[in-house]
Amino acid sequence: MLDTINLEIAGLPSAVVGLDKLVNTTGKAMARAQGYPALPFAEFPYVASEWGSAASEAELKGRAESVVPQIVKILLGAS
């Protein structure tokens, strides 16, 4: 989190990626505490049954691919 904030302050586009459950609690609180309340996050939806250790490589790849559009939007500064 702090690395992303420091990179952004230095003018280097960066993105934080996290589970929505954590982003909406700890992540946003940490960003506010660091003086960067508008820090954008790329979020994975959290569904406990989908995040078990039995996830296949294909499922994990699909999850990673699902967040790519959010990351691109953040890095390009699109609103």
DOTIPA-425212 format. One record per residue: residue number from 1; x, y, z of N, C-alpha, C, O, CB in turn. Coordinates in pm, whole numbers, plus 50000, padded with zeros to 5 digits. Glycine has a CB too. Layout:
N
[NUM, [X, Y, Z], [X, Y, Z], [X, Y, Z], [X, Y, Z], [X, Y, Z]]
...
//
This chain:
79
[1, [50081, 49882, 50000], [50000, 50000, 50000], [50087, 50126, 50000], [50073, 50212, 49913], [49907, 49999, 50119]]
[2, [50175, 50136, 50096], [50259, 50255, 50105], [50350, 50266, 49983], [50378, 50377, 49936], [50343, 50253, 50233]]
[3, [50397, 50153, 49931], [50479, 50157, 49810], [50400, 50218, 49694], [50453, 50301, 49620], [50528, 50015, 49773]]
[4, [50275, 50178, 49679], [50192, 50232, 49572], [50173, 50382, 49589], [50182, 50458, 49493], [50056, 50161, 49567]]
[5, [50146, 50424, 49711], [50128, 50567, 49737], [50256, 50644, 49704], [50250, 50748, 49639], [50088, 50591, 49885]]
[6, [50369, 50593, 49747], [50496, 50660, 49719], [50526, 50665, 49569], [50577, 50765, 49520], [50610, 50590, 49792]]
[7, [50495, 50559, 49498], [50515, 50558, 49352], [50423, 50660, 49285], [50466, 50732, 49195], [50490, 50417, 49295]]
[8, [50299, 50667, 49329], [50205, 50764, 49274], [50252, 50907, 49300], [50247, 50991, 49210], [50066, 50743, 49334]]
[9, [50298, 50933, 49421], [50349, 51067, 49455], [50468, 51102, 49367], [50487, 51218, 49331], [50388, 51074, 49604]]
[10, [50550, 51002, 49333], [50667, 51023, 49248], [50629, 51032, 49100], [50716, 51052, 49014], [50767, 50910, 49268]]
[11, [50500, 51018, 49070], [50455, 51030, 48931], [50457, 50901, 48852], [50446, 50904, 48730], [50539, 51129, 48861]]
[12, [50471, 50788, 48921], [50472, 50658, 48853], [50339, 50589, 48876], [50306, 50552, 48989], [50589, 50570, 48904]]
[13, [50261, 50570, 48771], [50131, 50505, 48787], [50146, 50368, 48853], [50232, 50288, 48814], [50061, 50491, 48651]]
[14, [50062, 50342, 48951], [50067, 50218, 49027], [49925, 50178, 49063], [49834, 50260, 49062], [50154, 50234, 49153]]
[15, [49908, 50050, 49094], [49776, 50001, 49130], [49785, 49905, 49247], [49874, 49820, 49253], [49708, 49933, 49011]]
[16, [49692, 49920, 49339], [49676, 49826, 49450], [49567, 49728, 49410], [49461, 49768, 49362], [49641, 49899, 49586]]
[17, [49592, 49600, 49429], [49495, 49496, 49398], [49464, 49420, 49527], [49555, 49380, 49599], [49548, 49399, 49287]]
[18, [49336, 49402, 49555], [49301, 49329, 49676], [49159, 49278, 49674], [49080, 49313, 49587], [49321, 49416, 49796]]
[19, [49127, 49195, 49773], [48991, 49145, 49789], [48902, 49259, 49837], [48940, 49335, 49926], [48987, 49027, 49889]]
[20, [48784, 49272, 49778], [48696, 49384, 49812], [48668, 49393, 49961], [48657, 49503, 50015], [48566, 49372, 49737]]
[21, [48657, 49281, 50027], [48631, 49279, 50171], [48742, 49351, 50248], [48715, 49423, 50344], [48616, 49134, 50222]]
[22, [48865, 49331, 50206], [48979, 49395, 50273], [49000, 49538, 50226], [49037, 49625, 50304], [49105, 49314, 50250]]
[23, [48978, 49562, 50097], [48994, 49697, 50043], [48899, 49793, 50113], [48937, 49904, 50150], [48968, 49698, 49890]]
[24, [48775, 49750, 50132], [48672, 49837, 50189], [48685, 49855, 50339], [48609, 49932, 50398], [48537, 49783, 50157]]
[25, [48776, 49788, 50400], [48800, 49806, 50544], [48943, 49857, 50562], [48967, 49977, 50568], [48776, 49672, 50623]]
[26, [49033, 49766, 50572], [49172, 49799, 50600], [49237, 49884, 50491], [49305, 49981, 50521], [49251, 49672, 50619]]
[27, [49216, 49848, 50365], [49283, 49919, 50256], [49251, 50067, 50251], [49342, 50150, 50245], [49245, 49858, 50126]]
[28, [49124, 50100, 50255], [49085, 50241, 50248], [49126, 50316, 50374], [49163, 50434, 50367], [48934, 50253, 50228]]
[29, [49121, 50250, 50488], [49164, 50314, 50613], [49314, 50344, 50609], [49358, 50450, 50652], [49132, 50223, 50735]]
[30, [49391, 50250, 50556], [49536, 50272, 50545], [49566, 50387, 50449], [49653, 50469, 50476], [49607, 50144, 50497]]
[31, [49495, 50393, 50337], [49517, 50500, 50241], [49485, 50636, 50304], [49560, 50732, 50287], [49431, 50478, 50114]]
[32, [49374, 50644, 50378], [49339, 50770, 50446], [49446, 50807, 50549], [49485, 50923, 50559], [49201, 50758, 50516]]
[33, [49493, 50708, 50624], [49594, 50735, 50727], [49724, 50786, 50667], [49799, 50858, 50732], [49622, 50608, 50808]]
[34, [49751, 50749, 50542], [49872, 50794, 50474], [49850, 50924, 50399], [49940, 50973, 50330], [49921, 50686, 50379]]
[35, [49730, 50981, 50411], [49702, 51108, 50345], [49667, 51095, 50198], [49679, 51192, 50122], [49819, 51198, 50359]]
[36, [49623, 50979, 50157], [49590, 50955, 50017], [49453, 50888, 50007], [49443, 50775, 49959], [49699, 50867, 49949]]
[37, [49347, 50956, 50053], [49215, 50892, 50061], [49153, 50857, 49926], [49062, 50774, 49920], [49123, 50982, 50133]]
[38, [49200, 50917, 49819], [49142, 50890, 49687], [49216, 50779, 49612], [49193, 50759, 49493], [49143, 51017, 49604]]
[39, [49304, 50707, 49680], [49379, 50599, 49615], [49282, 50498, 49554], [49199, 50443, 49625], [49474, 50529, 49716]]
[40, [49292, 50474, 49424], [49203, 50375, 49362], [49254, 50232, 49386], [49374, 50209, 49399], [49190, 50402, 49211]]
[41, [49163, 50141, 49392], [49195, 49999, 49413], [49132, 49915, 49303], [49021, 49944, 49258], [49147, 49951, 49552]]
[42, [49203, 49814, 49260], [49145, 49711, 49175], [49100, 49601, 49271], [49179, 49554, 49353], [49249, 49657, 49064]]
[43, [48975, 49560, 49260], [48918, 49470, 49359], [48869, 49338, 49301], [48803, 49334, 49197], [48804, 49538, 49429]]
[44, [48904, 49230, 49371], [48848, 49099, 49344], [48726, 49084, 49434], [48731, 49124, 49551], [48954, 48984, 49369]]
[45, [48616, 49029, 49385], [48505, 49002, 49475], [48543, 48888, 49570], [48605, 48789, 49529], [48376, 48967, 49396]]
[46, [48506, 48903, 49695], [48536, 48799, 49793], [48413, 48712, 49815], [48309, 48759, 49861], [48582, 48862, 49927]]
[47, [48426, 48586, 49781], [48325, 48485, 49809], [48402, 48369, 49871], [48478, 48300, 49804], [48243, 48441, 49677]]
[48, [48381, 48349, 50001], [48461, 48252, 50076], [48468, 48116, 50008], [48574, 48054, 50005], [48403, 48235, 50215]]
[49, [48358, 48069, 49954], [48357, 47936, 49894], [48443, 47928, 49767], [48480, 47818, 49726], [48215, 47896, 49861]]
[50, [48474, 48041, 49706], [48554, 48041, 49584], [48703, 48057, 49609], [48783, 48045, 49516], [48507, 48151, 49493]]
[51, [48742, 48085, 49733], [48882, 48113, 49762], [48950, 48003, 49841], [49051, 48027, 49907], [48894, 48242, 49835]]
[52, [48896, 47884, 49836], [48955, 47772, 49909], [49085, 47726, 49845], [49119, 47766, 49733], [48857, 47657, 49916]]
[53, [49156, 47644, 49916], [49285, 47596, 49867], [49269, 47498, 49750], [49368, 47460, 49688], [49362, 47529, 49979]]
[54, [49145, 47458, 49720], [49122, 47362, 49613], [49105, 47429, 49476], [49075, 47361, 49379], [49000, 47280, 49644]]
[55, [49124, 47559, 49468], [49108, 47628, 49340], [49210, 47577, 49240], [49328, 47559, 49272], [49123, 47781, 49358]]
[56, [49163, 47552, 49120], [49253, 47503, 49015], [49334, 47618, 48957], [49302, 47735, 48979], [49173, 47433, 48904]]
[57, [49436, 47584, 48884], [49519, 47687, 48820], [49435, 47768, 48721], [49452, 47889, 48710], [49639, 47622, 48747]]
[58, [49344, 47701, 48651], [49259, 47771, 48556], [49165, 47869, 48627], [49143, 47980, 48578], [49176, 47669, 48474]]
[59, [49112, 47830, 48742], [49026, 47920, 48818], [49104, 48042, 48867], [49055, 48155, 48859], [48964, 47846, 48938]]
[60, [49224, 48019, 48917], [49307, 48129, 48963], [49343, 48224, 48850], [49343, 48346, 48866], [49434, 48076, 49029]]
[61, [49373, 48166, 48734], [49405, 48248, 48617], [49285, 48333, 48577], [49300, 48451, 48544], [49449, 48159, 48498]]
[62, [49166, 48274, 48581], [49045, 48348, 48547], [49021, 48463, 48643], [48981, 48572, 48601], [48926, 48254, 48548]]
[63, [49045, 48441, 48770], [49030, 48547, 48869], [49128, 48661, 48843], [49092, 48779, 48850], [49050, 48492, 49010]]
[64, [49251, 48624, 48813], [49352, 48726, 48784], [49314, 48806, 48660], [49327, 48929, 48659], [49491, 48662, 48766]]
[65, [49268, 48738, 48558], [49229, 48806, 48434], [49109, 48897, 48456], [49096, 48999, 48388], [49197, 48704, 48325]]
[66, [49022, 48862, 48550], [48901, 48942, 48571], [48931, 49081, 48627], [48850, 49172, 48612], [48808, 48870, 48665]]
[67, [49046, 49098, 48690], [49079, 49227, 48752], [49166, 49314, 48659], [49188, 49431, 48689], [49152, 49204, 48885]]
[68, [49213, 49259, 48550], [49301, 49333, 48459], [49237, 49462, 48407], [49305, 49565, 48405], [49339, 49244, 48341]]
[69, [49110, 49462, 48366], [49052, 49590, 48318], [49056, 49700, 48424], [49077, 49817, 48391], [48909, 49568, 48274]]
[70, [49035, 49664, 48549], [49042, 49764, 48657], [49184, 49819, 48670], [49203, 49940, 48688], [48995, 49703, 48791]]
[71, [49281, 49732, 48662], [49422, 49773, 48674], [49458, 49867, 48559], [49521, 49971, 48581], [49516, 49649, 48675]]
[72, [49419, 49832, 48440], [49448, 49916, 48322], [49386, 50054, 48341], [49450, 50156, 48315], [49394, 49849, 48192]]
[73, [49260, 50057, 48385], [49191, 50184, 48407], [49265, 50271, 48509], [49281, 50392, 48490], [49046, 50158, 48453]]
[74, [49309, 50209, 48617], [49384, 50282, 48720], [49515, 50335, 48664], [49548, 50452, 48683], [49411, 50191, 48841]]
[75, [49589, 50250, 48596], [49720, 50290, 48545], [49712, 50399, 48438], [49802, 50482, 48425], [49792, 50169, 48489]]
[76, [49604, 50397, 48362], [49587, 50499, 48258], [49519, 50624, 48310], [49503, 50722, 48237], [49506, 50443, 48143]]
[77, [49478, 50622, 48436], [49416, 50739, 48496], [49277, 50767, 48444], [49227, 50879, 48453], [49501, 50859, 48473]]
[78, [49212, 50664, 48388], [49077, 50679, 48334], [48977, 50683, 48449], [48997, 50619, 48552], [49042, 50565, 48235]]
[79, [48870, 50757, 48430], [48768, 50762, 48534], [48644, 50687, 48494], [48548, 50681, 48571], [48732, 50904, 48566]]
//
